[in-house]
């Protein structure tokens, strides 16, 4: 369903180790907004209830995707890019038929 690059996995493991809580996972959802229609939302939180979510294990990292977003997020690749201007997660989505200039939203 989705892949996580080595760079993103390394960063996610560090974030998960820093956070307090049990059964922490990466939750990936989409929100309405942005100039192309949808925005990505990623957060580390306790694993949500099973109803309404698909739970994945991607290279030892727990990932939860809401059922309503599964089609939009199917096949995405989560990467972590570190540049002189700072680092951040980047999502490559083969389902996006358009994106905005800033790279924050997709349609």
MOPAC internal coordinates of N, CA, C and O (Angstrom, degrees):
PM7 1SCF
backbone

  N    0.0000 0     0.00 0     0.00 0    0    0    0
  C    1.4407 1     0.00 0     0.00 0    1    0    0
  C    1.5234 1   112.35 1     0.00 0    2    1    0
  O    1.2310 1   120.00 1   134.58 1    3    2    1
  N    1.3417 1   117.61 1   -45.42 1    3    2    1
  C    1.4567 1   119.94 1   176.64 1    5    3    2
  C    1.5131 1   109.73 1  -147.65 1    6    5    3
  O    1.2310 1   121.26 1   -20.17 1    7    6    5
  N    1.3378 1   115.20 1   159.83 1    7    6    5
  C    1.4590 1   120.39 1   178.57 1    9    7    6
  C    1.5246 1   109.21 1  -124.76 1   10    9    7
  O    1.2310 1   121.69 1   -24.06 1   11   10    9
  N    1.3178 1   114.37 1   155.94 1   11   10    9
  C    1.4578 1   122.17 1   177.39 1   13   11   10
  C    1.5213 1   106.80 1  -126.95 1   14   13   11
  O    1.2310 1   120.09 1   -54.92 1   15   14   13
  N    1.3312 1   117.44 1   125.08 1   15   14   13
  C    1.4565 1   120.40 1   179.83 1   17   15   14
  C    1.5273 1   109.74 1   -68.59 1   18   17   15
  O    1.2310 1   120.86 1   -15.55 1   19   18   17
  N    1.3263 1   115.97 1   164.45 1   19   18   17
  C    1.4603 1   120.42 1   178.49 1   21   19   18
  C    1.5301 1   111.37 1   -59.04 1   22   21   19
  O    1.2310 1   120.33 1   138.56 1   23   22   21
  N    1.3391 1   116.98 1   -41.44 1   23   22   21
  C    1.4689 1   120.63 1  -179.95 1   25   23   22
  C    1.5255 1   111.01 1   -63.12 1   26   25   23
  O    1.2310 1   120.34 1   137.25 1   27   26   25
  N    1.3287 1   116.96 1   -42.75 1   27   26   25
  C    1.4662 1   120.66 1   179.36 1   29   27   26
  C    1.5230 1   110.74 1   -68.25 1   30   29   27
  O    1.2310 1   120.16 1   140.15 1   31   30   29
  N    1.3223 1   117.30 1   -39.85 1   31   30   29
  C    1.4656 1   120.70 1   179.72 1   33   31   30
  C    1.5254 1   110.68 1   -62.82 1   34   33   31
  O    1.2310 1   120.66 1   137.90 1   35   34   33
  N    1.3225 1   116.35 1   -42.10 1   35   34   33
  C    1.4631 1   120.20 1   179.13 1   37   35   34
  C    1.5320 1   110.56 1   -62.02 1   38   37   35
  O    1.2310 1   120.58 1   134.68 1   39   38   37
  N    1.3156 1   116.50 1   -45.32 1   39   38   37
  C    1.4698 1   120.51 1  -179.74 1   41   39   38
  C    1.5266 1   111.22 1   -67.35 1   42   41   39
  O    1.2310 1   120.16 1   138.39 1   43   42   41
  N    1.3306 1   117.30 1   -41.61 1   43   42   41
  C    1.4646 1   120.47 1   179.10 1   45   43   42
  C    1.5229 1   111.50 1   -63.62 1   46   45   43
  O    1.2310 1   120.29 1   139.79 1   47   46   45
  N    1.3228 1   117.05 1   -40.21 1   47   46   45
  C    1.4736 1   119.48 1   177.93 1   49   47   46
  C    1.5279 1   110.56 1   -61.81 1   50   49   47
  O    1.2310 1   120.48 1   140.72 1   51   50   49
  N    1.3402 1   116.68 1   -39.28 1   51   50   49
  C    1.4642 1   120.52 1   178.19 1   53   51   50
  C    1.5278 1   110.70 1   -65.36 1   54   53   51
  O    1.2310 1   120.09 1   136.65 1   55   54   53
  N    1.3241 1   117.43 1   -43.35 1   55   54   53
  C    1.4663 1   121.44 1   178.97 1   57   55   54
  C    1.5247 1   110.31 1   -63.59 1   58   57   55
  O    1.2310 1   120.24 1   135.15 1   59   58   57
  N    1.3248 1   117.15 1   -44.85 1   59   58   57
  C    1.4631 1   120.87 1  -179.83 1   61   59   58
  C    1.5266 1   111.29 1   -62.87 1   62   61   59
  O    1.2310 1   120.21 1   144.07 1   63   62   61
  N    1.3389 1   117.20 1   -35.93 1   63   62   61
  C    1.4613 1   120.93 1   179.40 1   65   63   62
  C    1.5284 1   111.54 1   -69.66 1   66   65   63
  O    1.2310 1   120.18 1   149.30 1   67   66   65
  N    1.3329 1   117.26 1   -30.70 1   67   66   65
  C    1.4656 1   121.81 1  -179.35 1   69   67   66
  C    1.5250 1   112.79 1   -77.48 1   70   69   67
  O    1.2310 1   120.17 1   151.61 1   71   70   69
  N    1.3129 1   117.28 1   -28.39 1   71   70   69
  C    1.4663 1   122.07 1  -175.78 1   73   71   70
  C    1.5258 1   110.76 1   -78.37 1   74   73   71
  O    1.2310 1   121.44 1   -32.59 1   75   74   73
  N    1.3220 1   114.85 1   147.41 1   75   74   73
  C    1.4631 1   120.07 1   175.60 1   77   75   74
  C    1.5229 1   108.62 1   -96.15 1   78   77   75
  O    1.2310 1   120.69 1   -41.26 1   79   78   77
  N    1.2913 1   116.29 1   138.74 1   79   78   77
  C    1.4611 1   120.34 1   177.98 1   81   79   78
  C    1.5140 1   110.59 1   141.39 1   82   81   79
  O    1.2310 1   121.72 1   -17.27 1   83   82   81
  N    1.3078 1   114.31 1   162.73 1   83   82   81
  C    1.4558 1   119.66 1   179.50 1   85   83   82
  C    1.5124 1   109.84 1  -105.75 1   86   85   83
  O    1.2310 1   121.14 1   -30.72 1   87   86   85
  N    1.3093 1   115.43 1   149.28 1   87   86   85
  C    1.4595 1   122.47 1   176.08 1   89   87   86
  C    1.5290 1   111.55 1    55.35 1   90   89   87
  O    1.2310 1   120.79 1  -132.89 1   91   90   89
  N    1.3387 1   116.09 1    47.11 1   91   90   89
  C    1.4589 1   120.82 1   179.11 1   93   91   90
  C    1.5203 1   110.32 1   -77.76 1   94   93   91
  O    1.2310 1   121.17 1   -38.21 1   95   94   93
  N    1.3186 1   115.37 1   141.79 1   95   94   93
  C    1.4597 1   122.02 1   179.30 1   97   95   94
  C    1.5258 1   108.74 1  -137.63 1   98   97   95
  O    1.2310 1   121.24 1   -13.59 1   99   98   97
  N    1.3174 1   115.24 1   166.41 1   99   98   97
  C    1.4546 1   121.98 1   170.52 1  101   99   98
  C    1.5231 1   106.93 1   -90.89 1  102  101   99
  O    1.2310 1   120.34 1   -58.88 1  103  102  101
  N    1.3257 1   116.96 1   121.12 1  103  102  101
  C    1.4628 1   121.41 1   177.56 1  105  103  102
  C    1.5253 1   107.39 1  -102.72 1  106  105  103
  O    1.2310 1   120.82 1   -55.96 1  107  106  105
  N    1.3286 1   116.04 1   124.04 1  107  106  105
  C    1.4609 1   121.26 1   178.60 1  109  107  106
  C    1.5230 1   107.97 1  -117.46 1  110  109  107
  O    1.2310 1   120.80 1   -56.42 1  111  110  109
  N    1.3232 1   116.08 1   123.58 1  111  110  109
  C    1.4602 1   121.67 1   177.35 1  113  111  110
  C    1.5256 1   108.72 1  -137.21 1  114  113  111
  O    1.2310 1   120.99 1    -5.02 1  115  114  113
  N    1.3218 1   115.72 1   174.98 1  115  114  113
  C    1.4599 1   120.50 1   172.63 1  117  115  114
  C    1.5240 1   108.64 1  -120.38 1  118  117  115
  O    1.2310 1   121.48 1   -29.84 1  119  118  117
  N    1.3101 1   114.78 1   150.16 1  119  118  117
  C    1.4567 1   122.33 1   177.79 1  121  119  118
  C    1.5211 1   108.37 1  -123.37 1  122  121  119
  O    1.2310 1   120.27 1   -29.04 1  123  122  121
  N    1.3095 1   117.09 1   150.96 1  123  122  121
  C    1.4602 1   120.12 1   173.46 1  125  123  122
  C    1.5139 1   108.30 1   -72.70 1  126  125  123
  O    1.2310 1   120.86 1   -44.40 1  127  126  125
  N    1.3312 1   115.97 1   135.60 1  127  126  125
  C    1.4557 1   119.15 1   177.69 1  129  127  126
  C    1.5102 1   111.98 1   149.42 1  130  129  127
  O    1.2310 1   121.15 1     3.66 1  131  130  129
  N    1.3010 1   115.40 1  -176.34 1  131  130  129
  C    1.4500 1   121.20 1  -178.23 1  133  131  130
  C    1.5189 1   111.15 1    74.65 1  134  133  131
  O    1.2310 1   120.94 1   -11.04 1  135  134  133
  N    1.3071 1   115.81 1   168.96 1  135  134  133
  C    1.4610 1   119.22 1  -175.99 1  137  135  134
  C    1.5254 1   112.70 1   -75.43 1  138  137  135
  O    1.2310 1   119.55 1   166.64 1  139  138  137
  N    1.3341 1   118.46 1   -13.36 1  139  138  137
  C    1.4683 1   120.57 1   179.13 1  141  139  138
  C    1.5222 1   113.48 1  -106.45 1  142  141  139
  O    1.2310 1   119.82 1   177.94 1  143  142  141
  N    1.3321 1   117.94 1    -2.06 1  143  142  141
  C    1.4603 1   120.26 1   173.17 1  145  143  142
  C    1.5139 1   117.09 1   116.14 1  146  145  143
  O    1.2310 1   119.88 1   146.63 1  147  146  145
  N    1.3522 1   117.83 1   -33.37 1  147  146  145
  C    1.4697 1   120.55 1  -176.82 1  149  147  146
  C    1.5231 1   110.32 1  -139.31 1  150  149  147
  O    1.2310 1   121.23 1   -33.45 1  151  150  149
  N    1.3226 1   115.26 1   146.55 1  151  150  149
  C    1.4560 1   122.79 1   175.62 1  153  151  150
  C    1.5220 1   108.98 1  -120.06 1  154  153  151
  O    1.2310 1   120.33 1   -33.21 1  155  154  153
  N    1.3198 1   116.97 1   146.79 1  155  154  153
  C    1.4605 1   121.26 1   173.77 1  157  155  154
  C    1.5184 1   109.00 1   -82.03 1  158  157  155
  O    1.2310 1   120.51 1   -35.72 1  159  158  157
  N    1.3212 1   116.63 1   144.28 1  159  158  157
  C    1.4552 1   122.27 1   173.76 1  161  159  158
  C    1.5217 1   107.29 1  -130.71 1  162  161  159
  O    1.2310 1   120.90 1   -61.31 1  163  162  161
  N    1.3301 1   115.89 1   118.69 1  163  162  161
  C    1.4667 1   121.39 1   178.46 1  165  163  162
  C    1.5156 1   108.09 1  -122.86 1  166  165  163
  O    1.2310 1   120.99 1   -47.08 1  167  166  165
  N    1.3375 1   115.72 1   132.92 1  167  166  165
  C    1.4530 1   119.67 1   176.76 1  169  167  166
  C    1.5186 1   110.13 1  -150.37 1  170  169  167
  O    1.2310 1   121.65 1   -29.03 1  171  170  169
  N    1.3140 1   114.45 1   150.97 1  171  170  169
  C    1.4578 1   120.89 1   173.83 1  173  171  170
  C    1.5205 1   106.65 1   -95.76 1  174  173  171
  O    1.2310 1   121.06 1   -55.13 1  175  174  173
  N    1.3284 1   115.58 1   124.87 1  175  174  173
  C    1.4661 1   120.94 1  -178.01 1  177  175  174
  C    1.5232 1   108.62 1  -156.28 1  178  177  175
  O    1.2310 1   121.07 1    -8.05 1  179  178  177
  N    1.3282 1   115.56 1   171.95 1  179  178  177
  C    1.4597 1   119.02 1   175.78 1  181  179  178
  C    1.5180 1   109.38 1   -65.02 1  182  181  179
  O    1.2310 1   121.48 1   -34.89 1  183  182  181
  N    1.3129 1   114.76 1   145.11 1  183  182  181
  C    1.4645 1   120.51 1  -177.95 1  185  183  182
  C    1.5260 1   110.22 1   -54.64 1  186  185  183
  O    1.2310 1   120.32 1   -53.89 1  187  186  185
  N    1.3509 1   116.98 1   126.11 1  187  186  185
  C    1.4646 1   119.64 1   179.33 1  189  187  186
  C    1.5245 1   111.64 1   -71.11 1  190  189  187
  O    1.2310 1   121.06 1   -15.25 1  191  190  189
  N    1.3278 1   115.58 1   164.75 1  191  190  189
  C    1.4635 1   120.44 1   175.63 1  193  191  190
  C    1.5201 1   109.79 1   -54.26 1  194  193  191
  O    1.2310 1   121.10 1   -26.31 1  195  194  193
  N    1.3169 1   115.51 1   153.69 1  195  194  193
  C    1.4562 1   120.28 1  -177.52 1  197  195  194
  C    1.5186 1   113.32 1   -65.11 1  198  197  195
  O    1.2310 1   119.78 1   150.64 1  199  198  197
  N    1.3186 1   118.02 1   -29.36 1  199  198  197
  C    1.4610 1   118.93 1  -177.13 1  201  199  198
  C    1.5235 1   109.64 1   -69.52 1  202  201  199
  O    1.2310 1   121.21 1   -55.36 1  203  202  201
  N    1.3137 1   115.30 1   124.64 1  203  202  201
  C    1.4509 1   120.69 1   177.05 1  205  203  202
  C    1.5093 1   115.48 1    90.44 1  206  205  203
  O    1.2310 1   119.69 1   176.44 1  207  206  205
  N    1.3374 1   118.19 1    -3.56 1  207  206  205
  C    1.4602 1   120.73 1  -178.66 1  209  207  206
  C    1.5242 1   111.48 1  -128.59 1  210  209  207
  O    1.2310 1   121.35 1   -32.14 1  211  210  209
  N    1.3140 1   115.01 1   147.86 1  211  210  209
  C    1.4576 1   121.91 1   168.43 1  213  211  210
  C    1.5241 1   106.21 1  -101.28 1  214  213  211
  O    1.2310 1   120.33 1   -46.63 1  215  214  213
  N    1.3142 1   116.97 1   133.37 1  215  214  213
  C    1.4550 1   121.46 1  -178.30 1  217  215  214
  C    1.5222 1   108.64 1  -112.62 1  218  217  215
  O    1.2310 1   121.24 1   -52.57 1  219  218  217
  N    1.3205 1   115.24 1   127.43 1  219  218  217
  C    1.4569 1   121.63 1  -176.37 1  221  219  218
  C    1.5169 1   110.11 1  -122.95 1  222  221  219
  O    1.2310 1   121.09 1   -24.61 1  223  222  221
  N    1.3124 1   115.52 1   155.39 1  223  222  221
  C    1.4514 1   122.15 1   169.07 1  225  223  222
  C    1.5194 1   105.95 1  -116.04 1  226  225  223
  O    1.2310 1   120.67 1   -69.00 1  227  226  225
  N    1.3233 1   116.32 1   111.00 1  227  226  225
  C    1.4588 1   121.17 1  -178.57 1  229  227  226
  C    1.5226 1   107.58 1  -114.38 1  230  229  227
  O    1.2310 1   120.64 1   -74.86 1  231  230  229
  N    1.3083 1   116.37 1   105.14 1  231  230  229
  C    1.4664 1   122.30 1  -178.99 1  233  231  230
  C    1.5261 1   112.16 1    53.57 1  234  233  231
  O    1.2310 1   120.69 1  -139.10 1  235  234  233
  N    1.3302 1   116.28 1    40.90 1  235  234  233
  C    1.4549 1   120.99 1   177.70 1  237  235  234
  C    1.5187 1   114.88 1    82.98 1  238  237  235
  O    1.2310 1   120.22 1  -175.93 1  239  238  237
  N    1.3218 1   117.19 1     4.07 1  239  238  237
  C    1.4605 1   121.67 1   178.79 1  241  239  238
  C    1.5218 1   108.31 1  -108.36 1  242  241  239
  O    1.2310 1   120.49 1   -53.97 1  243  242  241
  N    1.3196 1   116.67 1   126.03 1  243  242  241
  C    1.4570 1   120.90 1   177.72 1  245  243  242
  C    1.5199 1   110.44 1   -74.32 1  246  245  243
  O    1.2310 1   120.90 1   -50.99 1  247  246  245
  N    1.3251 1   115.88 1   129.01 1  247  246  245
  C    1.4663 1   121.78 1   179.60 1  249  247  246
  C    1.5226 1   107.97 1  -129.71 1  250  249  247
  O    1.2310 1   120.51 1   -46.27 1  251  250  249
  N    1.3277 1   116.63 1   133.73 1  251  250  249
  C    1.4651 1   121.88 1   176.18 1  253  251  250
  C    1.5216 1   108.84 1  -119.07 1  254  253  251
  O    1.2310 1   121.11 1   -48.17 1  255  254  253
  N    1.3354 1   115.48 1   131.83 1  255  254  253
  C    1.4638 1   122.46 1   179.37 1  257  255  254
  C    1.5219 1   107.30 1  -125.12 1  258  257  255
  O    1.2310 1   120.33 1   -50.93 1  259  258  257
  N    1.3283 1   116.97 1   129.07 1  259  258  257
  C    1.4605 1   120.39 1   178.91 1  261  259  258
  C    1.5198 1   109.24 1   -66.64 1  262  261  259
  O    1.2310 1   120.76 1   -38.54 1  263  262  261
  N    1.3214 1   116.14 1   141.46 1  263  262  261
  C    1.4716 1   121.09 1  -179.09 1  265  263  262
  C    1.5257 1   112.64 1   -54.52 1  266  265  263
  O    1.2310 1   120.04 1   143.01 1  267  266  265
  N    1.3258 1   117.53 1   -36.99 1  267  266  265
  C    1.4713 1   119.57 1  -177.46 1  269  267  266
  C    1.5293 1   111.98 1   -67.04 1  270  269  267
  O    1.2310 1   120.47 1   160.80 1  271  270  269
  N    1.3385 1   116.71 1   -19.20 1  271  270  269
  C    1.4626 1   121.03 1  -178.04 1  273  271  270
  C    1.5239 1   113.45 1  -102.10 1  274  273  271
  O    1.2310 1   120.12 1   177.39 1  275  274  273
  N    1.3254 1   117.38 1    -2.61 1  275  274  273
  C    1.4645 1   119.54 1  -171.86 1  277  275  274
  C    1.5245 1   112.76 1   -60.54 1  278  277  275
  O    1.2310 1   119.72 1   141.43 1  279  278  277
  N    1.3138 1   118.14 1   -38.57 1  279  278  277
  C    1.4664 1   119.75 1   179.98 1  281  279  278
  C    1.5310 1   111.08 1   -68.89 1  282  281  279
  O    1.2310 1   120.24 1   136.77 1  283  282  281
  N    1.3319 1   117.15 1   -43.23 1  283  282  281
  C    1.4683 1   120.99 1   179.85 1  285  283  282
  C    1.5234 1   112.25 1   -65.89 1  286  285  283
  O    1.2310 1   120.47 1   147.49 1  287  286  285
  N    1.3344 1   116.71 1   -32.51 1  287  286  285
  C    1.4649 1   120.75 1  -174.20 1  289  287  286
  C    1.5242 1   113.61 1  -100.19 1  290  289  287
  O    1.2310 1   119.81 1   179.45 1  291  290  289
  N    1.3105 1   117.97 1    -0.55 1  291  290  289
  C    1.4613 1   121.07 1  -179.67 1  293  291  290
  C    1.5280 1   110.12 1   -63.18 1  294  293  291
  O    1.2310 1   120.57 1   -55.32 1  295  294  293
  N    1.3199 1   116.52 1   124.68 1  295  294  293
  C    1.4591 1   121.49 1   176.79 1  297  295  294
  C    1.5164 1   115.35 1    88.03 1  298  297  295
  O    1.2310 1   119.55 1  -175.00 1  299  298  297
  N    1.3438 1   118.46 1     5.00 1  299  298  297
  C    1.4618 1   119.31 1  -178.85 1  301  299  298
  C    1.5256 1   111.01 1   -68.70 1  302  301  299
  O    1.2310 1   121.72 1   -22.48 1  303  302  301
  N    1.3236 1   114.31 1   157.52 1  303  302  301
  C    1.4544 1   121.27 1   173.11 1  305  303  302
  C    1.5238 1   107.52 1  -121.63 1  306  305  303
  O    1.2310 1   120.64 1   -54.85 1  307  306  305
  N    1.3282 1   116.38 1   125.15 1  307  306  305
  C    1.4588 1   122.08 1   177.42 1  309  307  306
  C    1.5211 1   107.35 1   -96.86 1  310  309  307
  O    1.2310 1   120.68 1   -54.80 1  311  310  309
  N    1.3281 1   116.30 1   125.20 1  311  310  309
  C    1.4575 1   122.06 1  -179.18 1  313  311  310
  C    1.5256 1   108.30 1  -125.69 1  314  313  311
  O    1.2310 1   120.78 1   -17.97 1  315  314  313
  N    1.3267 1   116.11 1   162.03 1  315  314  313
  C    1.4561 1   121.37 1   173.07 1  317  315  314
  C    1.5123 1   106.89 1  -123.98 1  318  317  315
  O    1.2310 1   120.82 1   -54.71 1  319  318  317
  N    1.3254 1   116.04 1   125.29 1  319  318  317
  C    1.4564 1   121.77 1  -177.51 1  321  319  318
  C    1.5195 1   108.35 1  -117.19 1  322  321  319
  O    1.2310 1   120.78 1   -52.39 1  323  322  321
  N    1.3314 1   116.11 1   127.61 1  323  322  321
  C    1.4563 1   121.81 1   179.54 1  325  323  322
  C    1.5217 1   107.67 1  -115.15 1  326  325  323
  O    1.2310 1   120.55 1   -62.11 1  327  326  325
  N    1.3323 1   116.56 1   117.89 1  327  326  325
  C    1.4628 1   121.45 1  -179.41 1  329  327  326
  C    1.5222 1   109.29 1  -124.33 1  330  329  327
  O    1.2310 1   120.74 1    -2.14 1  331  330  329
  N    1.3175 1   116.20 1   177.86 1  331  330  329
  C    1.4610 1   120.43 1   177.08 1  333  331  330
  C    1.5277 1   112.03 1   -62.62 1  334  333  331
  O    1.2310 1   120.59 1   155.21 1  335  334  333
  N    1.3158 1   116.47 1   -24.79 1  335  334  333
  C    1.4648 1   121.35 1  -179.74 1  337  335  334
  C    1.5305 1   111.91 1   -86.85 1  338  337  335
  O    1.2310 1   119.90 1   176.95 1  339  338  337
  N    1.3138 1   117.80 1    -3.05 1  339  338  337
  C    1.4573 1   121.67 1  -179.27 1  341  339  338
  C    1.5144 1   111.03 1   124.92 1  342  341  339
  O    1.2310 1   121.01 1    -5.02 1  343  342  341
  N    1.3012 1   115.68 1   174.98 1  343  342  341
  C    1.4583 1   120.29 1  -178.59 1  345  343  342
  C    1.5086 1   111.54 1  -115.50 1  346  345  343
  O    1.2310 1   121.82 1   -16.74 1  347  346  345
  N    1.3192 1   114.11 1   163.26 1  347  346  345
  C    1.4527 1   118.69 1   177.49 1  349  347  346
  C    1.5081 1   111.64 1  -175.98 1  350  349  347
  O    1.2310 1   121.49 1   -16.69 1  351  350  349
  N    1.3141 1   114.76 1   163.31 1  351  350  349
  C    1.4558 1   120.82 1   177.99 1  353  351  350
  C    1.5183 1   109.39 1   -81.42 1  354  353  351
  O    1.2310 1   121.36 1   -35.15 1  355  354  353
  N    1.3093 1   114.99 1   144.85 1  355  354  353
  C    1.4595 1   122.14 1  -179.65 1  357  355  354
  C    1.5218 1   107.41 1  -131.59 1  358  357  355
  O    1.2310 1   120.50 1   -43.34 1  359  358  357
  N    1.3171 1   116.64 1   136.66 1  359  358  357
  C    1.4620 1   120.93 1   179.47 1  361  359  358
  C    1.5173 1   109.39 1  -113.84 1  362  361  359
  O    1.2310 1   121.01 1   -54.75 1  363  362  361
  N    1.3173 1   115.67 1   125.25 1  363  362  361
  C    1.4629 1   122.48 1   172.49 1  365  363  362
  C    1.5179 1   106.34 1   -98.84 1  366  365  363
  O    1.2310 1   120.64 1   -56.53 1  367  366  365
  N    1.3321 1   116.38 1   123.47 1  367  366  365
  C    1.4576 1   120.67 1  -175.26 1  369  367  366
  C    1.5268 1   110.53 1  -123.06 1  370  369  367
  O    1.2310 1   120.07 1   -69.10 1  371  370  369
  N    1.3432 1   117.46 1   110.90 1  371  370  369
  C    1.4625 1   119.88 1   179.83 1  373  371  370
  C    1.5293 1   113.36 1   -68.90 1  374  373  371
  O    1.2310 1   120.00 1   166.00 1  375  374  373
  N    1.3255 1   117.60 1   -14.00 1  375  374  373
  C    1.4640 1   121.72 1  -179.21 1  377  375  374
  C    1.5223 1   113.08 1   -87.90 1  378  377  375
  O    1.2310 1   120.16 1   167.51 1  379  378  377
  N    1.3205 1   117.30 1   -12.49 1  379  378  377
  C    1.4629 1   120.49 1  -177.63 1  381  379  378
  C    1.5244 1   109.32 1   -75.99 1  382  381  379
  O    1.2310 1   120.83 1   -57.46 1  383  382  381
  N    1.3206 1   116.01 1   122.54 1  383  382  381
  C    1.4576 1   118.83 1   178.32 1  385  383  382
  C    1.5250 1   111.74 1   -93.06 1  386  385  383
  O    1.2310 1   120.54 1   171.53 1  387  386  385
  N    1.3293 1   116.57 1    -8.47 1  387  386  385
  C    1.4586 1   120.49 1   174.69 1  389  387  386
  C    1.5275 1   108.49 1  -158.19 1  390  389  387
  O    1.2310 1   121.30 1   -23.21 1  391  390  389
  N    1.3025 1   115.11 1   156.79 1  391  390  389
  C    1.4508 1   121.57 1   176.85 1  393  391  390
  C    1.5106 1   109.08 1  -142.76 1  394  393  391
  O    1.2310 1   120.51 1   -13.98 1  395  394  393
  N    1.3018 1   116.63 1   166.02 1  395  394  393
  C    1.4573 1   119.36 1   179.74 1  397  395  394
  C    1.5250 1   109.22 1   -92.00 1  398  397  395
  O    1.2310 1   120.59 1   -12.52 1  399  398  397
  N    1.3018 1   116.48 1   167.48 1  399  398  397
  C    1.4513 1   121.67 1  -178.49 1  401  399  398
  C    1.5151 1   113.70 1   -62.02 1  402  401  399
  O    1.2310 1   120.14 1   147.17 1  403  402  401
  N    1.3118 1   117.34 1   -32.83 1  403  402  401
  C    1.4690 1   119.99 1  -178.56 1  405  403  402
  C    1.5285 1   112.20 1   -81.61 1  406  405  403
  O    1.2310 1   120.17 1   167.85 1  407  406  405
  N    1.3341 1   117.28 1   -12.15 1  407  406  405
  C    1.4558 1   120.55 1   178.64 1  409  407  406
  C    1.5147 1   114.93 1    80.40 1  410  409  407
  O    1.2310 1   119.69 1  -170.47 1  411  410  409
  N    1.3188 1   118.19 1     9.53 1  411  410  409
  C    1.4614 1   121.18 1  -176.85 1  413  411  410
  C    1.5202 1   113.82 1   -90.09 1  414  413  411
  O    1.2310 1   119.98 1   155.54 1  415  414  413
  N    1.3289 1   117.65 1   -24.46 1  415  414  413
  C    1.4606 1   119.06 1  -177.79 1  417  415  414
  C    1.5245 1   110.36 1  -128.06 1  418  417  415
  O    1.2310 1   121.40 1   -15.87 1  419  418  417
  N    1.3230 1   114.92 1   164.13 1  419  418  417
  C    1.4614 1   120.83 1  -178.63 1  421  419  418
  C    1.5133 1   109.08 1  -145.91 1  422  421  419
  O    1.2310 1   121.31 1   -15.42 1  423  422  421
  N    1.3078 1   115.11 1   164.58 1  423  422  421
  C    1.4580 1   119.97 1   178.33 1  425  423  422
  C    1.4941 1   111.35 1  -138.21 1  426  425  423
  O    1.2310 1   120.10 1   180.00 1  427  426  425

